[in-house]
């Protein structure tokens, strides 16, 4: 699966979505800071699963209906930061969709996540991430799960990775930094955490009008990756046998 995650910077980058979809052909699109009131039903060949409703600038998930069937979408409120209490920008910082992979005949969960801003402590963001993972396990018990978004966690990511691993998830950074607005807060803000999936690549895409760069996550089911490797080894082995046979005949 190919999943793009993009923080639109208060919806400023919304006009880039169709071009992103056409250029990179994602199966799923996860948005943060989008205008949930005026979201289109379709972005290219992607269909809107749902969006948060309790805040205008919120989260949304789009998916390709040719490949996936949406079972359920649910938004979640997470622990609030001081910024949330004072400015009330976001009640729901997580939205997730349980999908059926029509080709592989299996289910998985994908989520768009937006952590508290840098004015909050890393400990609060870790609390939000842990709670988000717990909520996702209830939405799809035992299912492969991918959560992407703006984690607002540019430093001490090693500690975050250890905490995430303890809950059964893997943390994956993109190939280059994803945020460049402020001189002292550049780095990997947009991340992926996953369980039951093999993340083969996380690519930072070119910057548009947002202060965040989109990321493109490529993931497979672990057993499929193993089958592909085994098949490659089998073909390689078959080729060597043929060569040996030819040499013997000569």
N, C-alpha and C positions, 0 to 999 in steps of 0.2 A: 504494500500500500504506500501511497505517496501523500503526505499530509503537509500542508502549508499552514504555519501559524504566523499571525501578523497583528501587531498592536498598531492601530490606525491613527494614533495621536489625536484623540478627540474627533475622530471621523475624517480627519483631513485627507487621509490616503484612500478613502473609499472609491475614488475614481480609478484607482489602479487595479482593482480586483479582477475585472474581466480580462485585462491584458496578462495578469499573472496566471490566471487560469488557462488562457490560450497558450502561453509560452511554456509553462512547466507541467501542464496536464496533471494536476493533483486529483486524487480521488476524494479527498476531504480537505475542507478549508475551515480553520478555527480562527476566530477573530476576537480581539480585545479592543476596548474603547471605540466601539462602533455605535452609530446612531440606530438603536433598536426600533425606533418608531417608524423609520422610513426604509428599512431594509427591503431590498427586492426579493421576490420569491425565488429567483434564479440568478446565479452568477455564472455566465458561460453555460457549461453543461452540468453545473452543480445546483442542487436543490436545497433550500433552507429547511433544516431539521427543526430548529427553533432558536429562540433568543431569550435572554433574560428580560423580565418585564418590570421589575421594581426600580430600575434606574435607566435613564435615557441613554447614557453612554455605557454600554455593557458588553456582553459576550454573545457570540453566535456560532453555530456550527452548520456548515453546508456539506453535502455529500452527493456522490454520483449515484443516481437511482438505477443506472444500468448495471452497476456492480454490487450495490448494497441495498438492503431493505431496513428501514428504521423501525425498531421495535418500541423504544421508549426514549424520550428526552426529558431530563430533569435538571432544574437549576437548584443551587445550594447556597445558603448564606454561611459564611465562615466567621471566625472570631474577628471582631472589629479592632482597628487601630485607633489611636487618638484622632488621626486625620479623618477617619470614617465617621467618628462621633461628631466632630466639629463641622466638617464640610459636607457630610452625608453624600459622597459621590457614588457609592456602590454598596448595595445591600447584598447582592449576590456576586460572589467572586469565582464561581465554578458553574459550568454547564456541561452536561455529559449526555452522550447518546449511545444507546445500546444498538448495535447494528448486526445484521446477518450478512455475511459474505456470500453472495449468491453463487460465486464460482467455486469457492472452497467448501461451501456448505458448513460453515461454522460461525460462531458468534464472537464478538469482541466489543470492547467499550472504548470510545474515544472522548476526550474531554478538553475543553478550553478553559484555561486557568489564568487569573490575574491576581497576583499577591499584593499585599499592602505596599504603599510607596516607601521610599528610602527614609522617610521621617520615622518609620517604625523600626523596632529592633529586629535583628535576624531571628531571635527566638520566637517572635510572634509569627514571622513568615514560616518558620519551621513548623509551628503549630498549625498554621493554615494548610501547609502541604500535607502534613500527617493526617489532618482531619479530612482533607480532600480525598486522599487515598482510601481512607476508611469508608467514606461515602460511596466511592466508586466500587468498592468491594461488595457493598450492599446492592448497588444497581445491577452488577453482573458478577455474582459470586463465582470465583474460580476462573473467570474468563480472562483472556489476554486483554491488557489494558494499556492505553497510551494517553498520557496527559501532557499537553504542550501549552505554551503560553509565556506570559511575562512574569517571571518569578521574582524580579527585582532583587536579585541576589548576586551582585557582581564580585564579592570577595568572600573568602572563607568557604569556597565551594567544596573543598575537601571534607570539611566537617558536615556540610549538607549531604554530600554523597554517602558518608558513613551512616548518617541518620536514615537516609532513604533506603540504603541497603538493608538496614535492620528491619524495615517494614516489608521486605521482599521485593522492592523496586530497584531499578537501575537508573542512574542519572547519566545523561548524555549531553555533552556540550557540542555546539556547532564548530565548524572548522575555523571560523574567524569570529571576532567580536560582533555583537549585534546592536550596540547602542553607542552613539557618538555625540550626543547633544552637549554634554557638559565635560569640561576638561578633566575634572577629577573623578568622574563617574562613568568612564568608558569601560566596556567589557562585555562579557556574556550575560545578558539579562534574560534572553529568551532561550528556554531550555526544554528538554524533554525528559520525562520520567516514565518508565515502562515496566510492565510485568508480563511475562509469558510471551514476549515478542523479541525478535532479534533485530536490533537497530543497525542497519548496514551503513547508513550515512546520515549526517545532519549537515546541511549546506546553508551557509548564510547567503542570501540572495542580494542583489544590488539594492542600494538605498534609494527610496523614493522620497515622498514629501513627509513621511513620518520620521520622528527621531529614532525609531526602532527599525531595524532591517527585518524583512521576513525571513523565516527559516523554512527549509524544505526537509522533512524527515522521511526517510525511506526505511520501511520496516517489513519484515517477513515473519511468518510463523516458524519457530525454531525447527520443527520437524520437516518443514519444506526445505529449509536450508540444508539440513542433513541429507535429505533425499537427493538434492541437487549435487551435493558433494560426492555422495556415494555413486551417483550416476556418472559423474565425471571420472571418478576413479575406475569405474567398471569399463567405460569406453577406452580409457587409457590402457587398462589391462588387456582389453580385447585387441587393441592395436598392436601391442607388443607381442601378443601371442601370434598374430597373423604374420608379423615380420619374422619371428623365429621359425614359423612353419615354412615360410618362403625360403629362408636361408637353408633350412634342412633339406627341402626338396632339391635345391640346386646342388 
